[in-house]
Amino acid sequence: MISKTISDRYFIFFLILTSVFSFSQSQFDRAFADSKRATTHKFKLEFTDTSGNETSLPVLIIKGKQTGKVFTLLAGVHGFEYPPIIAIQDMIQELNPEELSGTLIVLPITNMGSFYTRTPYINPLDKKNINRIFPGDDEGTVSEQIVDFISTKIIPVSDIFLDIHGGDASEDLLPFVCYYDNKNYPEITQKTKELSEFSGFEYVVSYPYTIKEDEPAKYAFKQACQVGKIALSFESGKLGNVQPEAVKRIKTGLYRLLQKLEMYDSKVAFVSPKIKKLNNQIYVRSTVQGIFYSAFKAGDEVVKGEVVGYITDEFGEQLEEIVTPRSGTILYMKGTPPTNSNDSLMCVSFLEN
């Protein structure tokens, strides 16, 4: 009798959880299907999991006066990466739906748990890194449900998908735009490349695309790339701070893309930088726990075999010397001293024909 009562309670809780998730999905469906133009829908979707975690996902759908492409903007997947979040906040205040062609889907803060608790990388509710669990699980934790929602509801209706990041609390980062060189969709990849090169970022980085169709994409814009969407990512900002120049760079990139897509004219004259292309990356990792020292910073050039740092124990005794295995440009690197075994100390990117 007791076990039956417990079973009934779990069943009721599961029904409640399912109904909340279904309501969230239908709320998005109704807003996206609304035929009125030059309108804005703002709402928060609620997510609950079997561990009792609860969170919300703010969603903004801006429908331009004219029909056209659907462009999704994702910010705050990592809530400690502030420039993308602030850039989106600025843009949604400035944008005039009467002058927009097509539809913008905006997730201004994807990881609310991380943002409001100032937690780097993960959602503190379920300890999941949203940008490592795509395509997600509709019956999983709150983070997995959010990811499933993006994978099953937002990406399928998007023509262009932009995931905006910056350097998290411990990351020094060189601003860049990146995309995957997906040979499965050559025409889409070419369009993505053109958009990336028009974005206004000096560094344009292409990542090799090596996963199979049935492999988890893990990353947000890689999920969109995997299913044949135009998908790219901005990286701007560093060390968990709001740098005005990083915010401006993202906003400029957004308006440039909207102009290139013929969705919006910001009436701003853009100056295009000389592009530096990088198409391969290697990751330098630690093998010990300790304190990391380096005189290098993101954007520096390194030479194969060069000593780029070292790690000591808590008494100042050197444990490991860090040597780069390849010449190239430091895209991003650890910008704070605490280091654990197998931490990524730096990503070195280079151009290989």
N, C-alpha and C positions, 0 to 999 in steps of 0.2 A: 504493500500500500504506500509506504514511504517512497520507494523507488519510482512508483507510478506518478506520485505527486511531483517529484523532482523532474521526471521526464516531461510531465505536462507543462511545468514551468519553463523548461528549456524550449519546448515547442512553441509556447506562447511568445517567449522572448524572441525566438527565431522569426516568428510571424511579424512581430513588431519591427524587427531589424529589416526584414525584407520589404515591408510596406514603406518604411522610411526611405530606403534606397530607391524603390519603385517610384515614390512620389518625387524624389529629387530628379530622377531621369525624366519623368513626364513634365515636370516644371521646365526643364531645359527644352524639351521637345516643343512644348507649346510656345515658348518665347521665340525659339528659332524659326518656327513655322509661321509666326505672325506675319501677315502680308502687308501690314502698314509700313510705309517707308518713312525715312527721316525720324526714326523712333529709337529710344534707348530702353533696354530692359536691364534692371539691376536686381539681383537676388542672391541669397546665400543658400547653397545646398547643404543639407545636414547628413552626416555620416556617423553611424554607431556600429561597434563591433561586439563580438561575444565576450570580450574582456571588460566591457563596460566603458570603453573609450568613446568619447564624443568629440566631434570637431565639425567645422563648416568650411565650405569652399565658396568664396565670393566669385560671382560670374557677372560679367557685363557683356551684353550683346548690343552693338551699335549698328543699326541698319541705315545705310545711306539713302539719299533721296532716289538714286538710281540703282537698279539691280546690277549685280556683277560678281566678282570673285569673293570668296570667303577666306579671310586672313585671320589666323589665330595667333595671339600673343600670350606667351606663358612667362610669368615672372614669379619670383619668390618660391621656386621649387626648393631652394635652400634659403631659409628665412633670415640668415645672417648676411646674405649678399644684398646690401641695401641699394646701390645705385640702380639696378633694374627696377626695383619696386618704386623708387622715387621718380624715375623717368616715366614709368607708366602712369603714376598719379598725376604728373604734370600733363602728360599727353591727353589723358581722358578729360581734363579740364579745358584744354585748348581746342580740341577737335570739334568741328561743326558738322553734325550729321547731314545738314542741308547741302554741304559741299562734298560729301563722301559718295563714291560709287561702290556698291557692293556692301559687304558685311564684315565687321570686326567682332571676333569673339575674344574677350580679354579675361584672363585669369590673373588679377593684379597681385594676389598673395596666395600662391598654391599651397604653401606649407604654413598654415596659421599657427600650429603648435610651436614650430621652430621660431617663427617671427616674434611672437609675444613672450616667449621665454628666453629669447636670445641664445638659442641652441644651435651650434654649427652643424651642418651636414644632415642631421637626422630629425625626424619628428619625435620629440621626447615621449609622446603618448605610447608609441609602439616600438620605438627604437629602430625604425625603418628609414633608410635613405631613399626618398621618393625617386631620385634619379638613378637608382640601381635595381628597380623592381618591375620595370615594364615587361609585359603588358598588364600586370596586376591581377587581381582576383576579386570578383564581386562578392565572395563570401569570406574574404580574408580580413585582415586588420583594417583600421580606418585609412591608413596610407595606401594599402593595396586596393581598397575600394575606390579611392580617389583616382589612382592610376588606371584602374579598370574603366572608370567613367571617362577619363581622357582618351583612353585607347578605343573604346567602343562607341562613344557618343560624339566626341569633339573631333578627333582626327579624321574619321570617315567623312564628315561634312566639310572639312577644310581643304582649300586648294593650296594654301601656303601655311606653313607651320613654323613659327619662330620661338625658340626657347632662349630666354635671356638670362645670362649669369654674370657673376663677377667673382673676385677673389673672396673666399670665405674668411672667417676670423683669423686663420693662420696662413693665408695664401697671398704671396706677392705675385702679381699677374701682369703680363703684357697685354694690352687691349688687342683683341683680334676677332675676326668673324671666321666661322668654320662650317664645313659641310662634309658629307660622306661621298666618296667617289664610287657610287653604286652603279656597277656595270649592267645590272639587271634592268635598269631604266635609263638608258643613255640620253634620251631627249630631256627627261626630267632633271637628270644630273647636270646637263648643259645649262638649262634654265636656272638651276640653283646656283651654279658657278657664276653665271652672269649677274644674278642678284647680289651674290656675295661680293663680287668685284665692284658693284655699283654702290655698296652700302656706305662707303666713306671711310672704312677701316683701312689702315695702312697695311696691316698683316692679314693675308687671306690664307687660311689653313685648310687643306683637304686631308681628311682621314681615310685610310684604306678601309674598304667595306668588305669584310671577310665572313660574316655570319651567314648561315643557311636560312632558308625560308621558315623552318620550324624551330629555329633557335630563339630564345628570349632576346629581345633587343636591349633590355636593361635601361637604356637612356631614352629620355623623352623624344628628342628630335630624331633619334635613330629608329624609334618605333614608327614615326611618320615616314621616314625614309624607306623603311622595310616594306611598307605597303604602297609605295609609289607616289608619295606626296613630295612637293617641293618643301624641303625641310632644311633649316639652317639654325645656327646659334650665334648670338653675340656674347662676347666676354669683355666686360669693362668694369673697372673698380678693383679694389684690393683691401685685404686686411680688415674686413668687416667694418669699413668706414664709408661715409657718404662723401665722395669727392665730387665737387661741382663739375669738374671737367669730364669725369666718367659719366655722370648723368647726362650732360650735354651731348657727349659722343653717342650715347644710346638713342637719345631723342632724334638727333640728326640722322642716325642710321634708319630709324623707323620712318621718318618723313621721306627720306630718300627712297626707301623700298616702296612706300605708298605711291610716290610719284612715278617710279619705274613701272609699277603695276597698273598705272593709270587709274588709281583709286582715289587719290587726293592730291591737290596742288597746295603745298604749304606756302607758296609764293616767296620762297627763300632761294637765293642764288647759292648753289653748292660749289665748293672748291674740292676737287678730287685729288687725293694724295697720290704719290707714286707708289704703286702696289708692290709689296714684297710677298712672294708666294712661297709657301712651305707645304710639303706634301707627305712627310714622314715624321714619326716621333719615336723617341726612346725615353724610358722612365728610369731614373736613378733612384734606387731604394736603399734604405738603411738595413743593416743586419743586426743592429744592437739597439738597446734602449739607452738614452742619454740626452745630452745637451748639444744641439747642433749649432755650429758656427760657420758662417760663410761671408766673405766680402763681396760676393756676387749678388746681383739683383735680376729680376725679370727684365728681359730685353737685352741682356749682355750676350755677347758672342763668346763661345767656349771652343776649345780645341781638344781633339781626341787625346786622352791621356793626361789632360790638365787636372791638377788638384783644385777642386772647387769648394772644398770645405772639410770639416772634420767633426767628430763626435767625441765628447768626453763623458766620464762618469760624474757623479755628484761631488767628487773631490778634485775635479779638474784634470784627471788622468786621461790621456787620449786613448780612446778605444778603437776608433776607425777613421781612416783617411778616405775622403770621398773623391773619386776620380771619374771624370766623364768618359764613357766608352765611345763617344762620337762627337765630332765637331758640329756645331749648329748654334741656334738661338734659344735662349731659355724662355719658354712660353710662360711658365709659372713655376714657382718653387715655394718651399716652406719658408715663411717669413718670420717665424717665431721659434724660440729655442727648443721647447719640449719635443722629444722625438721617441717614437716606439719602434721596435723591430718591425721591418717590412713597410715602414712609412714611405710614401713617395716624397723624396726630397726635392726633385725637380723633373720637369718635362723638357727635354731638349728636342727641338724640331729643326728639320733641315729639308732642303730641296734635293730630290733624287730623281733623275730622268729615267 
